[in-house]
Amino acid sequence: MAKEFVHNDLLGNLREVFVQGEFPPGSKVPEALLCERFGISRTPLREALKVLAAEGHVELLPNRGARVRELSLEEVEGLFAVAGALEALAGEQAAARVTDAQLAEITALHERMRGAFAARDMASYYALNRGIHETIVQATRNPVLLDQYALINARIRRIRFNSPMTPEIWSRAMAEHEGMLNALARRDAASLSGILKTHLKHKCEAILEGMKATADAAAAQATGSQRRKAG
């Protein structure tokens, strides 16, 4: 039992390393650094990396360790499509099953998030936002949904850290959250489901736009470098 706890604890800590985007996509996983950081040998690290590879965070390289997984536009779109479907289902079930205590918790998180929005405190906003979504999913009391949501959301969180957040996008997201809270308070399953799905769709569109802009800039830089060399 102790070994299992240590393994799960290590797995959770390592997952956060990649979710938080500590190492850029495509970079080699620094095994020696991580072993020293967590006080472990390479064997448990590599076992944990196998699990993270199955979850889509890293890629295992034959006899060469692992590297941080890069996601294509198609994969990102696919992840958000699945996440949107899961959150839509969560909205339906949470509206019917949320307790008064959970509604009060979500309301309190929302008020704090509104304060972070007003202060333009993005780090706090993201943390509170995550808490709201996770509490809505927990309110479903659906263990299968909880498990699948956790897997998908862990992969999406890394993308969200690199997503654009213009004043317009942020204001729209906040307005959507106002609608979520209102629908949940009214136990309006159809409305909450629709808002959650639309909310994820808008987030996906912003992230895809940012990824395309980054790819276009990199391509333009590469073209300019080639022309300078040729000249």
C-alpha positions as a LaTeX table, in Angstrom:
\begin{tabular}{lrrr}
\hline
Residue & $x$ (\AA) & $y$ (\AA) & $z$ (\AA) \\
\hline
Met1 & 0.00 & 0.00 & 0.00 \\
Ala2 & 2.83 & 2.40 & 0.86 \\
Lys3 & 4.50 & 1.74 & $-2.49$ \\
Glu4 & 1.23 & 2.40 & $-4.31$ \\
Phe5 & 0.78 & 5.70 & $-2.44$ \\
Val6 & 4.31 & 6.83 & $-3.30$ \\
His7 & 3.80 & 5.91 & $-6.95$ \\
Asn8 & 0.51 & 7.79 & $-7.18$ \\
Asp9 & 2.00 & 10.77 & $-5.39$ \\
Leu10 & 4.94 & 10.81 & $-7.79$ \\
Leu11 & 2.63 & 10.42 & $-10.77$ \\
Gly12 & 0.50 & 13.35 & $-9.67$ \\
Asn13 & 3.53 & 15.59 & $-9.09$ \\
Leu14 & 5.04 & 14.67 & $-12.45$ \\
Arg15 & 1.75 & 15.21 & $-14.25$ \\
Glu16 & 1.61 & 18.74 & $-12.86$ \\
Val17 & 5.12 & 19.42 & $-14.21$ \\
Phe18 & 3.85 & 18.85 & $-17.75$ \\
Val19 & 0.38 & 20.33 & $-17.21$ \\
Gln20 & 1.96 & 23.54 & $-15.91$ \\
Gly21 & 4.13 & 23.68 & $-19.05$ \\
Glu22 & 7.48 & 23.72 & $-17.25$ \\
Phe23 & 9.15 & 22.22 & $-20.32$ \\
Pro24 & 8.26 & 23.36 & $-23.85$ \\
Pro25 & 6.53 & 21.00 & $-26.30$ \\
Gly26 & 9.03 & 18.92 & $-28.26$ \\
Ser27 & 11.78 & 19.26 & $-25.66$ \\
Lys28 & 13.56 & 16.28 & $-24.12$ \\
Val29 & 12.34 & 15.27 & $-20.67$ \\
Pro30 & 15.27 & 16.01 & $-18.30$ \\
Glu31 & 15.28 & 12.72 & $-16.39$ \\
Ala32 & 18.31 & 13.48 & $-14.23$ \\
Leu33 & 16.84 & 16.82 & $-13.14$ \\
Leu34 & 13.47 & 15.25 & $-12.27$ \\
Cys35 & 15.10 & 12.38 & $-10.37$ \\
Glu36 & 17.02 & 14.86 & $-8.25$ \\
Arg37 & 13.97 & 17.07 & $-7.76$ \\
Phe38 & 11.74 & 14.25 & $-6.51$ \\
Gly39 & 14.45 & 12.20 & $-4.81$ \\
Ile40 & 13.92 & 9.06 & $-6.89$ \\
Ser41 & 15.87 & 6.74 & $-9.16$ \\
Arg42 & 15.27 & 6.46 & $-12.91$ \\
Thr43 & 13.22 & 3.26 & $-12.56$ \\
Pro44 & 10.14 & 4.78 & $-10.85$ \\
Leu45 & 10.50 & 7.89 & $-13.01$ \\
Arg46 & 10.36 & 5.86 & $-16.20$ \\
Glu47 & 7.40 & 3.85 & $-14.92$ \\
Ala48 & 5.56 & 7.10 & $-14.26$ \\
Leu49 & 6.52 & 8.43 & $-17.70$ \\
Lys50 & 4.91 & 5.35 & $-19.28$ \\
Val51 & 1.60 & 6.30 & $-17.64$ \\
Leu52 & 1.99 & 9.93 & $-18.73$ \\
Ala53 & 2.72 & 8.77 & $-22.27$ \\
Ala54 & $-0.55$ & 6.80 & $-22.26$ \\
Glu55 & $-2.31$ & 9.97 & $-21.08$ \\
Gly56 & $-0.80$ & 11.97 & $-23.94$ \\
His57 & 1.58 & 14.24 & $-22.01$ \\
Val58 & 4.89 & 12.81 & $-23.25$ \\
Glu59 & 6.24 & 10.57 & $-26.02$ \\
Leu60 & 8.58 & 7.70 & $-25.26$ \\
Leu61 & 11.64 & 7.54 & $-27.51$ \\
Pro62 & 13.22 & 4.09 & $-28.09$ \\
Asn63 & 16.41 & 3.98 & $-25.97$ \\
Arg64 & 16.43 & 7.79 & $-25.81$ \\
Gly65 & 14.13 & 8.65 & $-22.90$ \\
Ala66 & 11.07 & 10.80 & $-23.53$ \\
Arg67 & 10.06 & 14.20 & $-24.87$ \\
Val68 & 7.17 & 16.54 & $-24.18$ \\
Arg69 & 4.28 & 15.80 & $-26.49$ \\
Glu70 & 3.44 & 18.37 & $-29.15$ \\
Leu71 & $-0.23$ & 18.61 & $-30.04$ \\
Ser72 & $-1.46$ & 19.21 & $-33.57$ \\
Leu73 & $-4.37$ & 21.48 & $-34.40$ \\
Glu74 & $-6.48$ & 18.41 & $-35.11$ \\
Glu75 & $-5.70$ & 16.89 & $-31.72$ \\
Val76 & $-6.53$ & 20.10 & $-29.88$ \\
Glu77 & $-9.82$ & 20.39 & $-31.74$ \\
Gly78 & $-10.58$ & 16.76 & $-30.91$ \\
Leu79 & $-9.76$ & 17.18 & $-27.24$ \\
Phe80 & $-12.07$ & 20.18 & $-26.92$ \\
Ala81 & $-14.85$ & 18.40 & $-28.79$ \\
Val82 & $-14.74$ & 15.57 & $-26.26$ \\
Ala83 & $-14.36$ & 17.99 & $-23.33$ \\
Gly84 & $-17.34$ & 19.98 & $-24.57$ \\
Ala85 & $-19.48$ & 16.84 & $-24.74$ \\
Leu86 & $-18.41$ & 15.82 & $-21.23$ \\
Glu87 & $-19.13$ & 19.26 & $-19.78$ \\
Ala88 & $-22.50$ & 19.39 & $-21.54$ \\
Leu89 & $-23.41$ & 16.08 & $-19.90$ \\
Ala90 & $-22.06$ & 17.37 & $-16.60$ \\
Gly91 & $-24.32$ & 20.41 & $-16.91$ \\
Glu92 & $-27.40$ & 18.24 & $-17.40$ \\
Gln93 & $-26.63$ & 16.00 & $-14.46$ \\
Ala94 & $-25.28$ & 18.67 & $-12.12$ \\
Ala95 & $-28.40$ & 20.80 & $-12.55$ \\
Ala96 & $-30.47$ & 17.85 & $-11.33$ \\
Arg97 & $-28.12$ & 16.65 & $-8.58$ \\
Val98 & $-26.23$ & 19.66 & $-7.19$ \\
Thr99 & $-26.60$ & 20.07 & $-3.44$ \\
Asp100 & $-27.21$ & 23.38 & $-1.70$ \\
Ala101 & $-23.70$ & 23.14 & $-0.21$ \\
Gln102 & $-22.13$ & 22.62 & $-3.65$ \\
Leu103 & $-24.13$ & 25.49 & $-5.13$ \\
Ala104 & $-22.93$ & 27.71 & $-2.29$ \\
Glu105 & $-19.34$ & 26.61 & $-2.93$ \\
Ile106 & $-19.60$ & 27.33 & $-6.67$ \\
Thr107 & $-21.21$ & 30.71 & $-5.93$ \\
Ala108 & $-18.36$ & 31.63 & $-3.56$ \\
Leu109 & $-15.76$ & 30.58 & $-6.14$ \\
His110 & $-17.56$ & 32.62 & $-8.77$ \\
Glu111 & $-17.55$ & 35.75 & $-6.59$ \\
Arg112 & $-13.83$ & 35.37 & $-5.98$ \\
Met113 & $-13.25$ & 34.80 & $-9.69$ \\
Arg114 & $-15.21$ & 37.95 & $-10.48$ \\
Gly115 & $-12.83$ & 39.81 & $-8.17$ \\
Ala116 & $-9.80$ & 38.30 & $-9.92$ \\
Phe117 & $-11.28$ & 39.35 & $-13.26$ \\
Ala118 & $-11.77$ & 42.93 & $-12.04$ \\
Ala119 & $-8.18$ & 43.00 & $-10.74$ \\
Arg120 & $-6.88$ & 41.36 & $-13.94$ \\
Asp121 & $-5.26$ & 38.68 & $-11.77$ \\
Met122 & $-5.06$ & 35.97 & $-14.40$ \\
Ala123 & $-3.33$ & 33.33 & $-12.24$ \\
Ser124 & $-6.06$ & 33.51 & $-9.58$ \\
Tyr125 & $-8.74$ & 33.67 & $-12.26$ \\
Tyr126 & $-7.53$ & 30.44 & $-13.87$ \\
Ala127 & $-7.31$ & 28.63 & $-10.53$ \\
Leu128 & $-10.82$ & 29.67 & $-9.49$ \\
Asn129 & $-12.19$ & 28.93 & $-12.97$ \\
Arg130 & $-10.81$ & 25.42 & $-12.72$ \\
Gly131 & $-12.38$ & 25.00 & $-9.30$ \\
Ile132 & $-15.80$ & 25.99 & $-10.62$ \\
His133 & $-15.71$ & 23.54 & $-13.52$ \\
Glu134 & $-14.42$ & 20.70 & $-11.36$ \\
Thr135 & $-17.08$ & 21.30 & $-8.70$ \\
Ile136 & $-19.81$ & 21.26 & $-11.35$ \\
Val137 & $-18.51$ & 17.90 & $-12.57$ \\
Gln138 & $-18.30$ & 16.59 & $-8.99$ \\
Ala139 & $-21.92$ & 17.60 & $-8.47$ \\
Thr140 & $-22.96$ & 14.99 & $-11.07$ \\
Arg141 & $-21.92$ & 12.19 & $-8.69$ \\
Asn142 & $-21.11$ & 10.22 & $-11.83$ \\
Pro143 & $-17.83$ & 8.31 & $-11.25$ \\
Val144 & $-17.32$ & 7.45 & $-14.93$ \\
Leu145 & $-17.77$ & 11.07 & $-15.96$ \\
Leu146 & $-15.40$ & 12.19 & $-13.20$ \\
Asp147 & $-12.65$ & 9.81 & $-14.38$ \\
Gln148 & $-12.95$ & 10.71 & $-18.06$ \\
Tyr149 & $-13.15$ & 14.43 & $-17.33$ \\
Ala150 & $-9.98$ & 14.28 & $-15.21$ \\
Leu151 & $-8.03$ & 12.61 & $-18.03$ \\
Ile152 & $-9.17$ & 15.01 & $-20.74$ \\
Asn153 & $-8.92$ & 18.10 & $-18.55$ \\
Ala154 & $-5.33$ & 17.32 & $-17.55$ \\
Arg155 & $-4.32$ & 17.43 & $-21.23$ \\
Ile156 & $-6.33$ & 20.58 & $-21.93$ \\
Arg157 & $-4.94$ & 22.48 & $-18.94$ \\
Arg158 & $-1.45$ & 22.55 & $-20.47$ \\
Ile159 & $-2.89$ & 24.08 & $-23.65$ \\
Arg160 & $-4.88$ & 26.68 & $-21.72$ \\
Phe161 & $-1.73$ & 28.10 & $-20.13$ \\
Asn162 & $-0.54$ & 29.08 & $-23.61$ \\
Ser163 & $-3.86$ & 30.40 & $-24.91$ \\
Pro164 & $-4.45$ & 34.07 & $-25.75$ \\
Met165 & $-6.59$ & 36.08 & $-23.33$ \\
Thr166 & $-7.51$ & 39.39 & $-24.92$ \\
Pro167 & $-9.86$ & 41.74 & $-23.03$ \\
Glu168 & $-12.67$ & 40.71 & $-25.38$ \\
Ile169 & $-12.11$ & 36.98 & $-24.86$ \\
Trp170 & $-11.82$ & 37.41 & $-21.11$ \\
Ser171 & $-15.00$ & 39.50 & $-20.87$ \\
Arg172 & $-16.94$ & 36.95 & $-22.91$ \\
Ala173 & $-15.68$ & 34.09 & $-20.74$ \\
Met174 & $-16.70$ & 35.93 & $-17.59$ \\
Ala175 & $-20.16$ & 36.61 & $-19.02$ \\
Glu176 & $-20.54$ & 32.93 & $-19.86$ \\
His177 & $-19.67$ & 32.06 & $-16.27$ \\
Glu178 & $-22.37$ & 34.45 & $-15.07$ \\
Gly179 & $-24.80$ & 32.53 & $-17.26$ \\
Met180 & $-23.57$ & 29.19 & $-15.88$ \\
Leu181 & $-24.17$ & 30.24 & $-12.29$ \\
Asn182 & $-27.60$ & 31.59 & $-13.12$ \\
Ala183 & $-28.62$ & 28.38 & $-14.92$ \\
Leu184 & $-27.27$ & 26.19 & $-12.12$ \\
Ala185 & $-29.11$ & 28.20 & $-9.47$ \\
Arg186 & $-32.34$ & 27.72 & $-11.45$ \\
Arg187 & $-31.54$ & 23.99 & $-11.93$ \\
Asp188 & $-31.99$ & 24.60 & $-15.67$ \\
Ala189 & $-30.29$ & 21.53 & $-17.17$ \\
Ala190 & $-30.72$ & 22.45 & $-20.85$ \\
Ser191 & $-29.43$ & 25.99 & $-20.38$ \\
Leu192 & $-26.42$ & 24.98 & $-18.27$ \\
Ser193 & $-25.51$ & 22.20 & $-20.70$ \\
Gly194 & $-25.64$ & 24.56 & $-23.67$ \\
Ile195 & $-23.61$ & 27.31 & $-21.99$ \\
Leu196 & $-20.88$ & 24.89 & $-20.91$ \\
Lys197 & $-20.57$ & 23.44 & $-24.41$ \\
Thr198 & $-20.46$ & 26.89 & $-26.02$ \\
His199 & $-17.93$ & 28.07 & $-23.41$ \\
Leu200 & $-15.55$ & 25.24 & $-24.37$ \\
Lys201 & $-16.13$ & 25.88 & $-28.08$ \\
His202 & $-15.12$ & 29.53 & $-27.70$ \\
Lys203 & $-12.03$ & 28.53 & $-25.71$ \\
Cys204 & $-11.05$ & 26.05 & $-28.42$ \\
Glu205 & $-11.44$ & 28.67 & $-31.16$ \\
Ala206 & $-9.18$ & 31.11 & $-29.27$ \\
Ile207 & $-6.51$ & 28.46 & $-28.69$ \\
Leu208 & $-6.55$ & 27.28 & $-32.30$ \\
Glu209 & $-6.23$ & 30.88 & $-33.47$ \\
Gly210 & $-3.23$ & 31.36 & $-31.19$ \\
Met211 & $-1.60$ & 28.13 & $-32.36$ \\
Lys212 & $-2.05$ & 29.08 & $-36.00$ \\
Ala213 & $-0.60$ & 32.54 & $-35.41$ \\
Thr214 & 2.43 & 31.00 & $-33.68$ \\
Ala215 & 2.93 & 28.51 & $-36.51$ \\
Asp216 & 2.62 & 31.25 & $-39.15$ \\
Ala217 & 5.16 & 33.43 & $-37.30$ \\
Ala218 & 7.61 & 30.52 & $-37.05$ \\
Ala219 & 7.20 & 29.73 & $-40.74$ \\
Ala220 & 7.76 & 33.37 & $-41.69$ \\
Gln221 & 10.88 & 33.52 & $-39.52$ \\
Ala222 & 12.24 & 30.33 & $-41.10$ \\
Thr223 & 11.58 & 31.68 & $-44.60$ \\
Gly224 & 13.31 & 34.96 & $-43.75$ \\
Ser225 & 16.32 & 33.09 & $-42.36$ \\
Gln226 & 16.61 & 30.99 & $-45.52$ \\
Arg227 & 16.44 & 34.10 & $-47.71$ \\
Arg228 & 19.17 & 35.82 & $-45.69$ \\
Lys229 & 21.39 & 32.79 & $-46.05$ \\
Ala230 & 20.72 & 32.59 & $-49.77$ \\
Gly231 & 21.47 & 36.29 & $-50.16$ \\
\hline
\end{tabular}
